[in-house]
Amino acid sequence: MTSTLISAQELAAELKHKPLVLIRALMDDPVTQTPDARTALVLPNTVDVDLDGEGSDHTTGFPHSMPEAADLALYLSKLGITENSDVVVYDTRGIFCSPRVWWMLKALGHKSVRILNGGQPAWEAAALPKGEKHPVSNFPYEGSPQANWFVNSSAVLQAIDSDTQLVDARSAERFSGRAKEPRAGVKSGHMPGAFNVPYAALLDKGFYKPVSQLKAVFDNAGIDLQTPIICTCGSGVTACIVALAARMCGAASVSVYDGSWSQWGASLDFPIVSA
């Protein structure tokens, strides 16, 4: 399997001889209330996918829902991306929302997409050159939507009474209910039977840890990577950090619950456990 991650040095070398398109994933941090660095200098040949803007479907009432396939394809087309583009996704914090954009592209059937491990900070630390934004064209994006990359609340309810493992990427304090949720009207706690793998446990200074260390995190949490997994978090973004790590470790079946706790914790219909 082609590596999902690319280093800053590898990316700089490839940019010299490959027509890559770089996607800068943008999203404000709802927990720390920190805005993303939308005005920061960009890497060469970059386009922006703003998850607080057109990169999400805001008609659902949830913060970061996966757009309908046709809407996402149109958005990518407006950015000058086609289904044949060789894409590298990065974000300004290291690893935060770039896995979400990677996951969305895979759900749309995109073949060639990788993540810059360490993101823009890694590029800057290596003293590599900044660049200009990718020229926008209007070639149509012909997506081939794939099933099971994202699942809904019905799948999560079924998972509670099955062997499928629910893996929550939120902090231990939010998972247990000791910390208040950052979004109004959302209760604290977690889904019955869920495992807690805080996404930060998979990262080291903004980089994904080596696969051997990622496997150890899942093993210590009691997760069987050969049994189906549904990842969840606050709004379906950092769940993708955990889901991607599971895939890199060879997990057999991994999905992301798109509504995540923003949907589950705001509903009176779903069971909630708190410590």
ROMI-990251 format. One line per 5 residues: number of its first residue (from 0); their letters; for each residue z, y, x of N, C-alpha, C. Coordinates in nm, 2 decimals. Layout:
<recs>
NUM = a = Z/Y/X/Z/Y/X/Z/Y/X; ...
</recs>
This chain:
<recs>
0 = mtstl = 0.00/-0.12/0.08/0.00/0.00/0.00/0.00/0.12/0.09; -0.08/0.22/0.06/-0.09/0.35/0.13/0.05/0.42/0.12; 0.09/0.47/0.23/0.22/0.54/0.23/0.22/0.65/0.13; 0.33/0.66/0.06/0.35/0.77/-0.04/0.38/0.90/0.03; 0.45/0.89/0.15/0.50/1.01/0.22/0.41/1.04/0.34
5 = isaqe = 0.40/1.17/0.37/0.33/1.22/0.49/0.41/1.32/0.56; 0.42/1.31/0.69/0.50/1.41/0.76/0.42/1.54/0.78; 0.49/1.65/0.82/0.43/1.78/0.84/0.33/1.76/0.95; 0.36/1.69/1.06/0.27/1.68/1.17/0.14/1.60/1.13; 0.16/1.49/1.05/0.05/1.42/1.01/-0.04/1.50/0.91
10 = laael = 0.02/1.58/0.83/-0.05/1.66/0.74/-0.14/1.77/0.81; -0.07/1.83/0.91/-0.15/1.93/0.99/-0.27/1.87/1.06; -0.25/1.74/1.11/-0.37/1.68/1.17/-0.48/1.65/1.07; -0.44/1.60/0.95/-0.54/1.56/0.85/-0.61/1.69/0.80; -0.54/1.80/0.79/-0.61/1.92/0.74/-0.72/1.97/0.83
15 = khkpl = -0.72/1.92/0.95/-0.83/1.96/1.04/-0.96/1.89/1.02; -0.96/1.78/0.95/-1.08/1.70/0.93/-1.10/1.64/0.79; -1.00/1.67/0.70/-1.01/1.62/0.56/-1.00/1.73/0.46; -1.08/1.72/0.35/-1.07/1.83/0.25/-0.96/1.81/0.15; -0.83/1.82/0.20/-0.72/1.80/0.12/-0.69/1.92/0.03
20 = vlira = -0.63/1.89/-0.09/-0.58/1.99/-0.18/-0.43/1.98/-0.18; -0.35/2.08/-0.15/-0.21/2.08/-0.15/-0.16/2.14/-0.28; -0.07/2.07/-0.34/0.00/2.13/-0.46/0.14/2.17/-0.43; 0.17/2.29/-0.45/0.31/2.34/-0.44/0.38/2.33/-0.57; 0.47/2.23/-0.58/0.55/2.21/-0.70/0.66/2.32/-0.72
25 = lmddp = 0.66/2.38/-0.83/0.76/2.49/-0.85/0.85/2.47/-0.97; 0.98/2.49/-0.95/1.07/2.48/-1.07/1.20/2.55/-1.03; 1.26/2.63/-1.11/1.39/2.69/-1.09/1.49/2.58/-1.10; 1.60/2.58/-1.03/1.71/2.48/-1.03/1.80/2.52/-1.14; 1.81/2.44/-1.25/1.89/2.47/-1.37/2.04/2.45/-1.34
30 = vtqtp = 2.08/2.37/-1.24/2.22/2.35/-1.21/2.28/2.46/-1.13; 2.21/2.50/-1.02/2.26/2.61/-0.94/2.21/2.75/-0.98; 2.12/2.75/-1.09/2.06/2.87/-1.14/1.99/2.95/-1.03; 1.93/2.87/-0.93/1.85/2.93/-0.82/1.70/2.93/-0.86; 1.64/3.05/-0.85/1.50/3.05/-0.88/1.42/2.99/-0.76
35 = darta = 1.30/2.94/-0.79/1.22/2.89/-0.69/1.15/3.00/-0.61; 1.10/2.97/-0.49/1.05/3.08/-0.40/0.90/3.09/-0.44; 0.87/3.15/-0.55/0.73/3.16/-0.60/0.65/3.26/-0.52; 0.72/3.35/-0.45/0.64/3.45/-0.37/0.64/3.42/-0.23; 0.69/3.30/-0.19/0.69/3.26/-0.05/0.55/3.23/0.00
40 = lvlpn = 0.53/3.24/0.13/0.41/3.21/0.19/0.38/3.06/0.17; 0.25/3.02/0.16/0.21/2.89/0.12/0.15/2.82/0.24; 0.14/2.69/0.23/0.07/2.61/0.33/-0.08/2.62/0.30; -0.17/2.58/0.39/-0.31/2.59/0.37/-0.36/2.52/0.25; -0.46/2.58/0.19/-0.53/2.51/0.08/-0.44/2.47/-0.04
45 = tvdvd = -0.35/2.56/-0.08/-0.25/2.53/-0.18/-0.29/2.58/-0.32; -0.25/2.51/-0.42/-0.25/2.55/-0.56/-0.10/2.53/-0.61; -0.06/2.61/-0.71/0.07/2.59/-0.76/0.07/2.51/-0.89; 0.16/2.42/-0.91/0.19/2.36/-1.04/0.33/2.40/-1.07; 0.34/2.48/-1.17/0.47/2.54/-1.21/0.53/2.46/-1.33
50 = ldgeg = 0.64/2.38/-1.30/0.70/2.30/-1.40/0.77/2.38/-1.51; 0.80/2.50/-1.48/0.86/2.59/-1.58/0.76/2.66/-1.66; 0.63/2.65/-1.62/0.52/2.71/-1.69/0.42/2.61/-1.74; 0.30/2.62/-1.71/0.19/2.53/-1.76/0.21/2.38/-1.72; 0.29/2.36/-1.62/0.31/2.22/-1.57/0.39/2.13/-1.66
55 = sdhtt = 0.44/2.19/-1.77/0.52/2.11/-1.87/0.48/2.15/-2.01; 0.51/2.06/-2.10/0.48/2.08/-2.24/0.61/2.14/-2.31; 0.60/2.27/-2.34/0.72/2.33/-2.39/0.73/2.32/-2.54; 0.63/2.26/-2.61/0.64/2.25/-2.75/0.73/2.14/-2.80; 0.78/2.06/-2.71/0.87/1.95/-2.75/1.01/1.99/-2.77
60 = gfphs = 1.05/2.11/-2.72/1.18/2.16/-2.73/1.27/2.12/-2.61; 1.21/2.05/-2.52/1.29/2.01/-2.40/1.23/2.08/-2.28; 1.30/2.09/-2.17/1.26/2.18/-2.06/1.14/2.14/-1.99; 1.12/2.01/-1.96/1.01/1.97/-1.87/0.95/1.84/-1.92; 0.88/1.85/-2.03/0.81/1.73/-2.08/0.67/1.72/-2.02
65 = mpeaa = 0.63/1.59/-2.01/0.50/1.56/-1.96/0.40/1.61/-2.06; 0.30/1.69/-2.02/0.20/1.74/-2.11/0.11/1.63/-2.16; 0.05/1.65/-2.27/-0.05/1.55/-2.32/-0.16/1.54/-2.21; -0.22/1.42/-2.20/-0.31/1.39/-2.09/-0.43/1.50/-2.09; -0.48/1.53/-2.20/-0.59/1.63/-2.21/-0.55/1.76/-2.16
70 = dlaly = -0.42/1.80/-2.19/-0.37/1.93/-2.15/-0.35/1.94/-2.00; -0.29/1.83/-1.95/-0.27/1.83/-1.80/-0.40/1.82/-1.73; -0.50/1.75/-1.78/-0.63/1.74/-1.71/-0.69/1.88/-1.71; -0.68/1.96/-1.82/-0.74/2.09/-1.83/-0.67/2.18/-1.73; -0.54/2.17/-1.72/-0.46/2.25/-1.62/-0.50/2.23/-1.48
75 = lsklg = -0.52/2.10/-1.45/-0.56/2.06/-1.31/-0.70/2.11/-1.28; -0.79/2.10/-1.39/-0.92/2.15/-1.37/-0.93/2.30/-1.34; -0.84/2.37/-1.41/-0.84/2.52/-1.38/-0.79/2.55/-1.24; -0.71/2.46/-1.18/-0.66/2.47/-1.05/-0.76/2.43/-0.94; -0.88/2.38/-0.99/-0.98/2.33/-0.89/-0.96/2.19/-0.84
80 = itens = -0.88/2.11/-0.92/-0.85/1.97/-0.88/-0.93/1.88/-0.97; -0.99/1.78/-0.91/-1.06/1.68/-0.98/-0.99/1.54/-0.96; -1.04/1.44/-1.03/-0.97/1.31/-1.02/-1.00/1.25/-0.88; -1.10/1.30/-0.81/-1.13/1.25/-0.67/-1.07/1.33/-0.56; -0.99/1.44/-0.60/-0.93/1.52/-0.49/-0.82/1.44/-0.42
85 = dvvvy = -0.82/1.46/-0.29/-0.71/1.40/-0.20/-0.60/1.50/-0.20; -0.49/1.46/-0.27/-0.38/1.56/-0.30/-0.26/1.53/-0.22; -0.19/1.63/-0.17/-0.06/1.62/-0.11/0.03/1.72/-0.18; 0.14/1.68/-0.24/0.23/1.76/-0.31/0.35/1.80/-0.22; 0.39/1.93/-0.23/0.51/1.97/-0.16/0.59/2.06/-0.24
90 = dtrgi = 0.72/2.08/-0.21/0.80/2.19/-0.27/0.87/2.27/-0.17; 0.93/2.38/-0.22/0.98/2.48/-0.12/1.12/2.44/-0.07; 1.19/2.34/-0.14/1.33/2.31/-0.10/1.34/2.19/-0.01; 1.23/2.12/0.01/1.23/1.99/0.08/1.18/1.88/-0.01; 1.27/1.81/-0.07/1.24/1.72/-0.18/1.32/1.76/-0.30
95 = fcspr = 1.25/1.80/-0.41/1.32/1.84/-0.53/1.23/1.81/-0.65; 1.13/1.89/-0.67/1.04/1.86/-0.79/0.90/1.81/-0.75; 0.87/1.79/-0.62/0.74/1.74/-0.58/0.73/1.59/-0.63; 0.83/1.51/-0.63/0.81/1.37/-0.69/0.78/1.37/-0.84; 0.82/1.47/-0.91/0.79/1.48/-1.05/0.63/1.51/-1.07
100 = vwwml = 0.58/1.60/-0.99/0.44/1.62/-0.99/0.36/1.50/-0.95; 0.41/1.43/-0.84/0.34/1.30/-0.80/0.34/1.20/-0.92; 0.46/1.19/-0.99/0.47/1.10/-1.10/0.37/1.13/-1.21; 0.36/1.26/-1.24/0.27/1.31/-1.35/0.13/1.27/-1.31; 0.09/1.30/-1.19/-0.05/1.27/-1.15/-0.08/1.12/-1.16
105 = kalgh = 0.02/1.03/-1.12/0.00/0.89/-1.13/-0.01/0.85/-1.27; 0.07/0.91/-1.36/0.06/0.88/-1.50/-0.08/0.91/-1.56; -0.14/1.01/-1.49/-0.28/1.05/-1.54/-0.38/0.96/-1.47; -0.34/0.87/-1.38/-0.44/0.78/-1.32/-0.49/0.83/-1.19; -0.43/0.94/-1.13/-0.48/0.99/-1.00/-0.46/0.89/-0.89
110 = ksvri = -0.56/0.87/-0.81/-0.56/0.77/-0.71/-0.49/0.81/-0.58; -0.54/0.93/-0.52/-0.49/0.97/-0.39/-0.40/1.09/-0.40; -0.27/1.06/-0.40/-0.17/1.16/-0.40/-0.05/1.12/-0.32; -0.01/1.21/-0.23/0.11/1.18/-0.14/0.20/1.30/-0.15; 0.32/1.28/-0.09/0.42/1.39/-0.09/0.45/1.43/0.06
115 = lnggq = 0.46/1.56/0.08/0.50/1.60/0.21/0.65/1.58/0.23; 0.69/1.49/0.31/0.84/1.46/0.33/0.90/1.58/0.40; 1.00/1.64/0.34/1.07/1.75/0.39/1.01/1.89/0.34; 0.90/1.88/0.27/0.84/1.99/0.20/0.81/2.11/0.30; 0.80/2.23/0.24/0.77/2.35/0.31/0.87/2.38/0.43
120 = pawea = 1.00/2.35/0.41/1.09/2.37/0.53/1.05/2.29/0.65; 1.00/2.16/0.63/0.96/2.08/0.74/0.84/2.14/0.81; 0.75/2.19/0.73/0.63/2.26/0.79/0.67/2.38/0.87; 0.76/2.46/0.82/0.81/2.58/0.89/0.89/2.54/1.01; 0.97/2.44/1.00/1.05/2.40/1.12/0.96/2.35/1.24
125 = aalpk = 0.84/2.30/1.20/0.75/2.25/1.30/0.66/2.36/1.35; 0.68/2.49/1.30/0.61/2.61/1.34/0.46/2.59/1.32; 0.42/2.53/1.21/0.28/2.51/1.18/0.23/2.63/1.10; 0.10/2.65/1.10/0.04/2.77/1.04/0.05/2.78/0.89; 0.07/2.90/0.84/0.05/2.92/0.70/-0.10/2.92/0.66
130 = gekhp = -0.13/2.94/0.54/-0.27/2.94/0.50/-0.29/3.02/0.37; -0.41/3.00/0.32/-0.46/3.07/0.20/-0.45/2.97/0.09; -0.45/3.02/-0.03/-0.45/2.94/-0.15/-0.59/2.87/-0.17; -0.59/2.76/-0.23/-0.71/2.68/-0.25/-0.80/2.76/-0.35; -0.93/2.77/-0.32/-1.02/2.84/-0.41/-1.03/2.77/-0.54
135 = vsnfp = -1.03/2.85/-0.65/-1.02/2.79/-0.78/-1.17/2.76/-0.83; -1.19/2.65/-0.88/-1.32/2.62/-0.95/-1.29/2.55/-1.08; -1.39/2.52/-1.16/-1.37/2.47/-1.29/-1.44/2.34/-1.31; -1.43/2.25/-1.21/-1.48/2.12/-1.23/-1.39/2.04/-1.33; -1.45/1.97/-1.42/-1.36/1.90/-1.52/-1.28/1.79/-1.45
140 = yegsp = -1.16/1.77/-1.50/-1.08/1.66/-1.45/-1.08/1.55/-1.55; -1.13/1.43/-1.50/-1.15/1.31/-1.59/-1.03/1.22/-1.57; -0.93/1.23/-1.64/-0.81/1.15/-1.62/-0.82/1.01/-1.69; -0.74/0.92/-1.64/-0.74/0.78/-1.69/-0.59/0.75/-1.71; -0.53/0.80/-1.83/-0.39/0.78/-1.85/-0.34/0.64/-1.83
145 = qanwf = -0.23/0.62/-1.77/-0.17/0.49/-1.74/-0.04/0.48/-1.82; -0.02/0.36/-1.87/0.10/0.33/-1.96/0.22/0.31/-1.87; 0.34/0.34/-1.93/0.47/0.30/-1.87/0.52/0.38/-1.75; 0.45/0.48/-1.71/0.50/0.57/-1.61/0.61/0.65/-1.67; 0.59/0.70/-1.80/0.69/0.77/-1.88/0.72/0.69/-2.00
150 = vnssa = 0.85/0.69/-2.04/0.89/0.62/-2.16/0.97/0.72/-2.25; 0.99/0.68/-2.38/1.06/0.77/-2.47/1.20/0.71/-2.50; 1.27/0.78/-2.59/1.41/0.74/-2.62/1.42/0.60/-2.69; 1.31/0.56/-2.76/1.31/0.42/-2.82/1.32/0.31/-2.71; 1.25/0.34/-2.60/1.25/0.24/-2.49/1.39/0.23/-2.43
155 = vlqai = 1.45/0.35/-2.42/1.59/0.35/-2.36/1.69/0.28/-2.45; 1.68/0.30/-2.58/1.76/0.23/-2.68/1.74/0.08/-2.67; 1.62/0.03/-2.65/1.59/-0.11/-2.64/1.65/-0.16/-2.50; 1.64/-0.08/-2.40/1.69/-0.12/-2.27/1.84/-0.14/-2.27; 1.91/-0.07/-2.35/2.06/-0.08/-2.35/2.10/-0.23/-2.39
160 = dsdtq = 2.02/-0.29/-2.47/2.05/-0.43/-2.51/1.96/-0.53/-2.44; 1.91/-0.50/-2.32/1.82/-0.59/-2.25/1.86/-0.59/-2.10; 1.78/-0.66/-2.02/1.80/-0.67/-1.88/1.76/-0.54/-1.81; 1.68/-0.46/-1.87/1.63/-0.34/-1.81/1.74/-0.25/-1.77; 1.74/-0.20/-1.64/1.85/-0.12/-1.59/1.82/0.03/-1.61
165 = lvdar = 1.91/0.11/-1.66/1.91/0.25/-1.67/1.97/0.31/-1.55; 1.90/0.39/-1.48/1.95/0.45/-1.35/1.95/0.60/-1.37; 2.07/0.66/-1.36/2.08/0.81/-1.39/2.09/0.88/-1.25; 2.01/0.98/-1.24/2.00/1.06/-1.11/2.09/1.17/-1.10; 2.17/1.20/-1.21/2.26/1.32/-1.20/2.38/1.29/-1.11
170 = saerf = 2.45/1.40/-1.08/2.57/1.39/-1.00/2.67/1.30/-1.06; 2.76/1.24/-0.98/2.87/1.16/-1.03/2.95/1.23/-1.13; 2.97/1.36/-1.11/3.06/1.44/-1.20/2.99/1.46/-1.34; 2.86/1.48/-1.34/2.79/1.49/-1.47/2.78/1.36/-1.53; 2.75/1.25/-1.46/2.74/1.12/-1.51/2.87/1.07/-1.58
175 = sgrak = 2.98/1.10/-1.52/3.11/1.06/-1.58/3.16/1.15/-1.69; 3.10/1.27/-1.70/3.14/1.36/-1.80/3.24/1.46/-1.76; 3.28/1.45/-1.63/3.38/1.54/-1.57/3.33/1.68/-1.56; 3.20/1.70/-1.54/3.13/1.83/-1.52/3.05/1.86/-1.65; 3.06/1.98/-1.69/2.99/2.03/-1.81/2.84/2.03/-1.78
180 = eprag = 2.76/2.00/-1.88/2.61/2.00/-1.86/2.57/2.15/-1.85; 2.46/2.18/-1.77/2.42/2.31/-1.76/2.34/2.37/-1.87; 2.30/2.29/-1.97/2.22/2.33/-2.08/2.31/2.34/-2.21; 2.30/2.44/-2.28/2.38/2.46/-2.40/2.34/2.36/-2.51; 2.45/2.31/-2.57/2.43/2.21/-2.68/2.41/2.07/-2.64
185 = vksgh = 2.43/2.04/-2.51/2.41/1.91/-2.45/2.55/1.85/-2.41; 2.58/1.74/-2.47/2.71/1.68/-2.45/2.72/1.62/-2.31; 2.84/1.59/-2.26/2.86/1.53/-2.13/2.87/1.38/-2.14; 2.84/1.31/-2.03/2.86/1.16/-2.03/2.73/1.09/-1.98; 2.71/0.97/-2.02/2.60/0.89/-1.98/2.57/0.78/-2.09
190 = mpgaf = 2.45/0.72/-2.07/2.41/0.61/-2.16/2.49/0.48/-2.13; 2.52/0.41/-2.24/2.59/0.28/-2.22/2.52/0.19/-2.12; 2.60/0.14/-2.02/2.55/0.04/-1.92/2.47/0.10/-1.81; 2.46/0.24/-1.81/2.37/0.30/-1.70/2.44/0.29/-1.57; 2.36/0.29/-1.46/2.40/0.30/-1.33/2.38/0.44/-1.28
195 = nvpya = 2.46/0.48/-1.18/2.45/0.62/-1.13/2.40/0.61/-0.99; 2.29/0.67/-0.96/2.24/0.69/-0.83/2.20/0.84/-0.81; 2.30/0.92/-0.78/2.27/1.07/-0.76/2.15/1.08/-0.66; 2.05/1.16/-0.71/1.93/1.18/-0.62/1.96/1.22/-0.48; 2.07/1.30/-0.47/2.10/1.35/-0.33/2.14/1.24/-0.24
200 = alldk = 2.18/1.12/-0.29/2.22/1.01/-0.20/2.10/0.95/-0.14; 1.98/0.98/-0.18/1.86/0.92/-0.13/1.79/1.02/-0.03; 1.85/1.14/-0.01/1.79/1.24/0.07/1.88/1.27/0.19; 1.81/1.32/0.30/1.89/1.36/0.42/1.82/1.50/0.46; 1.89/1.60/0.44/1.85/1.74/0.48/1.71/1.77/0.43
205 = gfykp = 1.68/1.73/0.30/1.55/1.76/0.24/1.44/1.66/0.26; 1.47/1.55/0.33/1.38/1.44/0.36/1.43/1.32/0.28; 1.33/1.23/0.24/1.37/1.10/0.20/1.42/1.02/0.31; 1.53/0.95/0.29/1.58/0.86/0.39/1.49/0.74/0.42; 1.50/0.68/0.54/1.41/0.56/0.56/1.43/0.45/0.45
210 = vsqlk = 1.33/0.37/0.43/1.34/0.27/0.33/1.46/0.18/0.34; 1.49/0.14/0.46/1.61/0.05/0.48/1.74/0.12/0.42; 1.75/0.25/0.44/1.87/0.32/0.39/1.86/0.34/0.24; 1.74/0.36/0.19/1.72/0.37/0.04/1.76/0.24/-0.03; 1.71/0.13/0.03/1.75/0.00/-0.03/1.90/-0.02/-0.03
215 = avfdn = 1.97/0.03/0.07/2.11/0.01/0.08/2.18/0.09/-0.03; 2.13/0.21/-0.06/2.18/0.29/-0.17/2.17/0.21/-0.31; 2.05/0.16/-0.33/2.03/0.08/-0.46/2.12/-0.04/-0.46; 2.13/-0.11/-0.35/2.21/-0.23/-0.34/2.36/-0.20/-0.37; 2.41/-0.09/-0.30/2.55/-0.05/-0.32/2.58/-0.01/-0.46
220 = agidl = 2.48/0.04/-0.54/2.49/0.08/-0.68/2.48/-0.04/-0.77; 2.45/-0.16/-0.72/2.44/-0.28/-0.80/2.31/-0.30/-0.87; 2.20/-0.23/-0.82/2.07/-0.24/-0.89/1.98/-0.34/-0.83; 1.92/-0.42/-0.91/1.83/-0.52/-0.87/1.69/-0.47/-0.88; 1.62/-0.45/-0.77/1.49/-0.38/-0.76/1.38/-0.47/-0.82
225 = qtpii = 1.41/-0.60/-0.85/1.31/-0.68/-0.91/1.32/-0.69/-1.06; 1.42/-0.62/-1.11/1.44/-0.62/-1.26/1.40/-0.48/-1.31; 1.33/-0.47/-1.42/1.28/-0.34/-1.47/1.38/-0.23/-1.47; 1.34/-0.11/-1.43/1.42/0.01/-1.42/1.37/0.12/-1.50; 1.45/0.20/-1.57/1.42/0.32/-1.63/1.51/0.43/-1.57
230 = ctcgs = 1.45/0.53/-1.51/1.52/0.64/-1.45/1.53/0.76/-1.54; 1.65/0.82/-1.53/1.68/0.94/-1.62/1.76/1.04/-1.54; 1.76/1.16/-1.59/1.84/1.27/-1.52/1.87/1.37/-1.62; 1.86/1.50/-1.59/1.88/1.61/-1.68/1.76/1.64/-1.77; 1.64/1.66/-1.70/1.52/1.69/-1.78/1.40/1.61/-1.74
235 = gvtac = 1.42/1.50/-1.66/1.31/1.41/-1.62/1.25/1.45/-1.49; 1.31/1.54/-1.42/1.25/1.59/-1.29/1.31/1.51/-1.17; 1.44/1.52/-1.15/1.50/1.45/-1.04/1.51/1.30/-1.06; 1.49/1.26/-1.18/1.47/1.11/-1.21/1.36/1.06/-1.13; 1.25/1.14/-1.11/1.14/1.10/-1.03/1.17/1.08/-0.88
240 = ivala = 1.27/1.15/-0.83/1.31/1.13/-0.69/1.36/0.99/-0.68; 1.44/0.94/-0.77/1.50/0.81/-0.77/1.39/0.71/-0.80; 1.31/0.73/-0.90/1.20/0.64/-0.94/1.11/0.62/-0.82; 1.07/0.72/-0.75/0.98/0.71/-0.64/1.04/0.63/-0.52; 1.17/0.66/-0.50/1.25/0.58/-0.40/1.25/0.43/-0.43
245 = armcg = 1.27/0.40/-0.56/1.27/0.26/-0.60/1.13/0.20/-0.57; 1.03/0.27/-0.60/0.89/0.22/-0.58/0.87/0.20/-0.43; 0.92/0.29/-0.35/0.90/0.27/-0.20/0.97/0.15/-0.15; 1.08/0.11/-0.22/1.16/0.00/-0.18/1.10/-0.13/-0.24; 0.99/-0.12/-0.31/0.93/-0.24/-0.37/0.97/-0.28/-0.50
250 = aasvs = 1.03/-0.19/-0.58/1.07/-0.22/-0.72/0.95/-0.27/-0.80; 0.98/-0.37/-0.88/0.87/-0.44/-0.96/0.82/-0.35/-1.07; 0.91/-0.28/-1.14/0.87/-0.20/-1.26/0.97/-0.08/-1.28; 0.91/0.03/-1.27/0.99/0.16/-1.28/0.92/0.26/-1.37; 1.00/0.31/-1.46/0.96/0.41/-1.56/1.05/0.53/-1.55
255 = vydgs = 1.01/0.64/-1.60/1.10/0.76/-1.61/1.11/0.80/-1.76; 1.23/0.82/-1.81/1.26/0.87/-1.94/1.24/1.02/-1.94; 1.13/1.05/-2.01/1.08/1.19/-2.00/1.18/1.29/-2.06; 1.24/1.26/-2.18/1.33/1.35/-2.24/1.47/1.36/-2.17; 1.50/1.25/-2.10/1.63/1.24/-2.02/1.75/1.30/-2.10
260 = wsqwg = 1.85/1.35/-2.02/1.97/1.39/-2.09/1.96/1.51/-2.18; 1.86/1.59/-2.15/1.83/1.71/-2.24/1.81/1.66/-2.38; 1.74/1.55/-2.40/1.72/1.49/-2.53/1.84/1.41/-2.58; 1.88/1.32/-2.49/1.98/1.22/-2.53/2.11/1.29/-2.56; 2.16/1.38/-2.47/2.29/1.44/-2.49/2.29/1.55/-2.60
265 = asldf = 2.18/1.59/-2.65/2.17/1.69/-2.75/2.16/1.62/-2.89; 2.15/1.49/-2.90/2.13/1.42/-3.02/2.26/1.36/-3.07; 2.27/1.35/-3.20/2.39/1.28/-3.26/2.35/1.13/-3.29; 2.23/1.09/-3.26/2.18/0.96/-3.29/2.20/0.86/-3.17; 2.23/0.91/-3.05/2.23/0.82/-2.94/2.37/0.80/-2.89
270 = pivsa = 2.40/0.68/-2.85/2.54/0.65/-2.80/2.56/0.71/-2.66; 2.69/0.76/-2.64/2.72/0.83/-2.51/2.86/0.77/-2.47; 2.87/0.75/-2.34/2.99/0.70/-2.27/3.04/0.81/-2.18; 3.17/0.84/-2.18/3.22/0.93/-2.08/3.35/0.87/-2.03; 3.38/0.89/-1.90/3.50/0.83/-1.83/3.62/0.90/-1.88
</recs>
